[in-house]
């Protein structure tokens, strides 16, 4: 619950003219090692889907600024407890079957791909195959929803939106990864082109 509240605070950051000289919520979180506490909690409860979702959402909101993202990624290089890319990949590997959790974590991956070091780390540690698997999973969800005759229109729209947003985030992640030589090489080795052509 605490992680969820922190994430919500970070997502509701005030505009500079309203905030004045007061430090931002994200600045305070970074100064007080908030991301480290979140990652440590996720590491300790890797099988708890609800906690992982809250942690991922909090990290996504904290890392919504390129400078903050780079700072978090660089921190993970120096301190394993701060390895935001590592814990993200580990969750994707352990919970690839959890469609809803993937819908929370892929937007975080997309945010991380704006940091060069994160792109290299993702490309060198099976990030692209994991993204392709998730992309395929979410595309199947959209196909199944098109044939669903049980759920209400509201439920269908909610699930379509979640899957569509995940597909968009996965595509953005792959696009950013492909901008780096390491990403392009991993994409070729992982048969990414043929997988994407299969969706057309």
Residue pairs with C-beta under 8 A, 6 or more apart in sequence:
1 54
3 38
3 41
3 51
3 54
3 55
3 57
3 58
4 54
4 57
4 58
6 29
6 34
6 38
6 58
6 62
7 54
7 57
7 58
7 59
7 60
7 61
7 62
8 61
9 25
10 25
10 26
10 29
10 58
10 61
10 62
10 64
11 61
11 64
12 25
13 19
13 24
13 25
13 26
14 24
23 31
26 62
26 64
26 65
26 68
28 34
29 35
29 62
30 62
30 68
30 71
34 62
35 59
35 62
35 72
35 75
35 82
35 84
36 75
36 79
36 81
36 82
38 55
38 58
38 59
38 62
39 55
39 59
39 81
39 82
39 83
39 84
39 87
40 81
41 51
41 55
42 51
42 52
42 55
42 56
42 87
42 91
43 81
43 87
45 51
45 52
46 52
46 90
46 91
46 94
47 94
49 95
49 98
49 100
49 101
52 91
52 95
52 101
52 104
52 105
53 100
53 101
53 104
56 88
56 91
56 101
56 104
56 105
56 108
57 104
59 72
59 84
59 108
60 104
60 107
60 108
60 111
62 68
62 72
63 69
63 72
63 84
63 108
63 111
63 112
64 111
66 114
66 115
69 111
69 112
69 114
69 115
69 118
70 115
70 116
70 117
72 82
72 84
72 115
73 84
73 85
73 112
73 115
73 117
73 118
73 121
74 117
75 82
75 84
76 82
76 83
76 84
76 85
76 86
77 83
77 117
80 86
84 112
85 112
85 118
85 121
85 122
85 125
86 121
86 125
88 105
88 108
88 109
88 112
89 122
89 125
89 126
89 127
89 130
91 101
91 105
92 102
92 105
92 109
92 130
92 134
93 126
93 130
95 101
95 102
96 102
96 130
96 133
96 134
96 137
99 137
99 138
99 141
100 162
102 134
102 137
102 138
102 166
103 138
103 162
103 163
103 165
103 166
106 131
106 134
106 166
106 169
106 170
106 173
107 165
107 166
107 169
109 122
109 127
109 131
109 169
109 170
109 173
110 169
110 170
110 172
110 173
110 176
112 118
112 122
113 119
113 122
113 172
113 173
113 176
113 177
114 176
116 180
119 176
119 177
119 179
119 180
119 182
119 183
120 180
120 182
121 127
122 128
122 173
122 177
122 183
123 177
123 180
123 182
123 183
123 185
123 186
124 182
124 186
127 173
127 177
127 186
128 174
128 177
128 183
128 186
128 187
128 190
128 192
129 186
129 190
131 170
131 173
131 174
131 177
132 174
132 190
132 192
132 195
132 196
134 166
134 170
135 167
135 170
135 171
135 174
135 195
135 199
136 195
138 163
138 166
138 167
138 170
139 167
139 199
141 159
141 163
142 160
142 163
142 164
142 167
145 151
145 156
145 159
145 160
145 163
148 156
151 159
174 187
174 192
174 196
176 183
177 183
177 186
177 187
178 184
178 187
187 193
